[in-house]
Amino acid sequence: MDTVFKIKRITVLGAGTMGQTIAYLFSENGIPTTLYDADNRVIDDMISKRGLHENLKLTKRLETAVSESDLIVESVPEIFNIKREVFLTIAPHVKQHAIIASNTSSFPLHVLSEGLPFSQRMMLIHFFNPADLIPLVELVKPAAMADAIVNDLISLLKTCGKVPVLLKRDINGFIANRLQAALLREACNLLQQGVAEVSDIDTVVKQSIGLRWALNGPFEITDLGGLDVWEKVLTNILPDLDNTTSVPLSINQLVNNNNLGLKTNKGFYDYPQSASNQAVLQREKLARLLKDIK
Ligand SMILES: NC(=O)c1ccc[n+]([C@@H]2O[C@H](COP(=O)([O-])OP(=O)(O)OC[C@H]3O[C@@H](n4cnc5c(N)ncnc54)[C@H](O)[C@@H]3O)[C@@H](O)[C@H]2O)c1
């Protein structure tokens, strides 16, 4: 990439579900990228599975992984102590101007960055799975961070085909996961109340609102339907919706029985094929859908 960006090298920490596709995204868009994982087997496995782009370097050494990079994207497990440990370990080794970002799904920026030497250069860059396909990236920055730094990052993400949205506030769960959580809570509530089977609730979403959502957001849909109509609908339905703050029982029970979804071949559904096959199939379908939408 003939780049005018100040971000000339990127390091991704954690080569799991997300880290791998974040590293593919940047390297395949011409940016020299280094990918590190604490588990050597993950790196060895990656080398054997998918041909690596010439811009992608895999490493098993954390300090050298970060020392040359202008942007570091942490994508280790969603466990606070693991993330903090990674930040504390890399602190003495990162470049002075480097942006340190987390791909956390749920920790607010101020909680992750508190007391870290680079807290003023720390951001949240929330990708979606798979990061090299799904366009949206949610961004959260510290109030004092210079616009020029963020604008440089936004331009870079756009060049890689992403659609960045910069939040005005540092809020738990960002926008997309809050919306997803609200829908999932009500889906579980309908299941619990015996209104419909799992597959029927999924069908309702896929064959109606899901199709719409690929083209229109909630406000556009409300405008299309008529605000007066939606005012009445909300008046009638809102008092009936689930508003509990604990995790739905159906999810608790599955997790307690180690039924974690695709990765254990059983979740809300049974998966007869191996989990990796299902993931590959889903990825192919998603890629086709995105191509059609464009
Ligand atoms: N899975 C998703 O759909 C999704 C979407 C958006 C954001 N996220 C967030 O991305 C992050 C990673 O999630 P994931 O789904 O890729 O998890 P994952 O479990 O698939 O991958 C985590 C990787 O981190 C490695 N790791 C563990 N400790 C490490 C350390 N100290 N240093 C370096 N590597 C270490 C593990 O070996 C593993 O390969 C989490 O914060 C998660 O909330 C996940």
The ligand as an SDF file (V2000), in Angstrom:
LIG
                    3D

 44 48  0  0  0  0  0  0  0  0999 V2000
  -15.8020  -13.9440   18.8450 N   0  0  0  0  0  0  0  0  0  0  0  0
  -16.4600  -12.8650   18.4830 C   0  0  0  0  0  0  0  0  0  0  0  0
  -17.4630  -12.9290   17.7490 O   0  0  0  0  0  0  0  0  0  0  0  0
  -15.9840  -11.4940   18.9070 C   0  0  0  0  0  0  0  0  0  0  0  0
  -16.4590  -10.3490   18.2250 C   0  0  0  0  0  0  0  0  0  0  0  0
  -15.9660   -9.0840   18.5800 C   0  0  0  0  0  0  0  0  0  0  0  0
  -15.0380   -8.9830   19.6140 C   0  0  0  0  0  0  0  0  0  0  0  0
  -14.5990  -10.1120   20.2680 N   0  0  0  0  0  0  0  0  0  0  0  0
  -13.5990   -9.9340   21.3200 C   0  0  0  0  0  0  0  0  0  0  0  0
  -12.3320  -10.2680   20.7700 O   0  0  0  0  0  0  0  0  0  0  0  0
  -11.4970  -10.7940   21.7990 C   0  0  0  0  0  0  0  0  0  0  0  0
  -11.0010  -12.1610   21.3850 C   0  0  0  0  0  0  0  0  0  0  0  0
  -12.1090  -13.0040   21.1900 O   0  0  0  0  0  0  0  0  0  0  0  0
  -12.0060  -14.3630   20.3370 P   0  0  0  0  0  0  0  0  0  0  0  0
  -13.4010  -14.7770   20.0700 O   0  0  0  0  0  0  0  0  0  0  0  0
  -11.0560  -14.1820   19.1920 O   0  0  0  0  0  0  0  0  0  0  0  0
  -11.3430  -15.3370   21.4360 O   0  0  0  0  0  0  0  0  0  0  0  0
  -10.5520  -16.6920   21.2090 P   0  0  0  0  0  0  0  0  0  0  0  0
  -10.6440  -17.4430   22.4690 O   0  0  0  0  0  0  0  0  0  0  0  0
  -10.9580  -17.3540   19.9240 O   0  0  0  0  0  0  0  0  0  0  0  0
   -9.0330  -16.2020   20.9940 O   0  0  0  0  0  0  0  0  0  0  0  0
   -8.2370  -15.6720   21.9880 C   0  0  0  0  0  0  0  0  0  0  0  0
   -6.7860  -15.9900   21.6430 C   0  0  0  0  0  0  0  0  0  0  0  0
   -5.9640  -15.2960   22.5830 O   0  0  0  0  0  0  0  0  0  0  0  0
   -4.8940  -16.1550   22.9330 C   0  0  0  0  0  0  0  0  0  0  0  0
   -4.3640  -15.6960   24.2060 N   0  0  0  0  0  0  0  0  0  0  0  0
   -4.7410  -16.0110   25.4660 C   0  0  0  0  0  0  0  0  0  0  0  0
   -3.9950  -15.3250   26.3570 N   0  0  0  0  0  0  0  0  0  0  0  0
   -3.1320  -14.5860   25.6310 C   0  0  0  0  0  0  0  0  0  0  0  0
   -2.1030  -13.6720   25.9760 C   0  0  0  0  0  0  0  0  0  0  0  0
   -1.8120  -13.4080   27.2460 N   0  0  0  0  0  0  0  0  0  0  0  0
   -1.4020  -13.0890   24.9760 N   0  0  0  0  0  0  0  0  0  0  0  0
   -1.6810  -13.3790   23.6670 C   0  0  0  0  0  0  0  0  0  0  0  0
   -2.6300  -14.2430   23.2960 N   0  0  0  0  0  0  0  0  0  0  0  0
   -3.3400  -14.8270   24.2570 C   0  0  0  0  0  0  0  0  0  0  0  0
   -5.5120  -17.5530   22.9610 C   0  0  0  0  0  0  0  0  0  0  0  0
   -4.4910  -18.5540   22.8170 O   0  0  0  0  0  0  0  0  0  0  0  0
   -6.4490  -17.4870   21.7680 C   0  0  0  0  0  0  0  0  0  0  0  0
   -5.8210  -17.9150   20.5750 O   0  0  0  0  0  0  0  0  0  0  0  0
  -12.3440  -10.7980   23.0660 C   0  0  0  0  0  0  0  0  0  0  0  0
  -12.1170   -9.6320   23.7860 O   0  0  0  0  0  0  0  0  0  0  0  0
  -13.7550  -10.8390   22.5230 C   0  0  0  0  0  0  0  0  0  0  0  0
  -14.7120  -10.3230   23.4320 O   0  0  0  0  0  0  0  0  0  0  0  0
  -15.0290  -11.3680   19.9260 C   0  0  0  0  0  0  0  0  0  0  0  0
  1  2  1  0
  2  3  2  0
  2  4  1  0
  4  5  1  0
  4 44  2  0
  5  6  2  0
  6  7  1  0
  7  8  2  0
  8  9  1  0
  8 44  1  0
  9 10  1  0
  9 42  1  0
 10 11  1  0
 11 12  1  0
 11 40  1  0
 12 13  1  0
 13 14  1  0
 14 15  2  0
 14 16  1  0
 14 17  1  0
 17 18  1  0
 18 19  2  0
 18 20  1  0
 18 21  1  0
 21 22  1  0
 22 23  1  0
 23 24  1  0
 23 38  1  0
 24 25  1  0
 25 26  1  0
 25 36  1  0
 26 27  1  0
 26 35  1  0
 27 28  2  0
 28 29  1  0
 29 30  1  0
 29 35  2  0
 30 31  1  0
 30 32  2  0
 32 33  1  0
 33 34  2  0
 34 35  1  0
 36 37  1  0
 36 38  1  0
 38 39  1  0
 40 41  1  0
 40 42  1  0
 42 43  1  0
M  CHG  2   8   1  16  -1
M  END
$$$$
